Amino acid sequence: MTVSYEDVVSAAERIGGHVLRTPVLESAPGRFLKLEQLQHSGSFKVRGAFNRILSAGELPEAGVIAASGGNHGLAVAYAARALGVRAEIFVPEVTSPVKLAGLRALGAQVTQTGTIYSEAAEAAAKRAAETGALKVHAYDQPEVVAGQGTTGLELMAQTGGVDTIVVAVGGGGFAAGVAVGSGILGGPSGTAGRPKLVAVEPERIPTLHEALKAGEPVPVEVSGIAADALGATQLGDLAYGILSRAGAQSVLVTDDAIVAARRTLWAEHHLIAEHAGASAYAALLAGVYVPEPGERVAVLVCGANTDPATLAHGRS
């Protein structure tokens, strides 16, 4: 099971009329922020949701079903409403009130169960078996990964190419898609100077870090400030295959660094981001990844489903 560059190109054609081409901000010479938090539903995840649903052909009467920490559920609910199909979303207890309210506003049937994402995913799988609804996985489906990879296609076109892409990892579907879509793996013939990928994880949810050490995805403990969005207990198999072949560099950031990055994005750039959405930026701000002089670096700011009132203070 894998995803090719051609799969990402096909996904871009399939979802083009349904998603936004999000802007890129050059925050300093050679430093780019790809603003996926401005995407429909507040994160990149709507790209994968549309591609999975539109690839499925005729949908079952039960519609679509997904488990999510919040952002994937919002994306599936948004896509389902746009396409006129029913959506049922399972979320864990750690899902924020902002995301729960958004899910209900989009008309999804919402079930909150389990303390972490994996428990909500088990409940969603059981329900899907009962109803026959189309399962839209948060990160470990080829159509979902290919959809997320359209972010990489856009980024390379908008910047004219970069040396390094910095991206947050939970289950790994976004980072894997970006690795393919940006040409790190595959890409158009004759492509030169492929970028490298720096994968950023909270210290308290090191799914890729531990998978690379073990040589395969392994379970990790889930906790910390970004657990509602980066709270997969294990890296996806598809992501592991892609990111290990892409030579992804894993770096870890503290919760304090993530909080500081979120505040800095607001204070210096007036950008709203949730903690998970600011995690990649935290790697540069905290110095766990230090670019070389002249290195062109793109950071993916990937989610904005948060309460703006918390931006100036606190860890909420």
Order of alpha helices (4+ residues) and beta strands (2+ residues): alpha-beta-beta-alpha-beta-alpha-beta-alpha-beta-alpha-beta-alpha-beta-alpha-beta-alpha-alpha-alpha-beta-alpha-alpha-beta
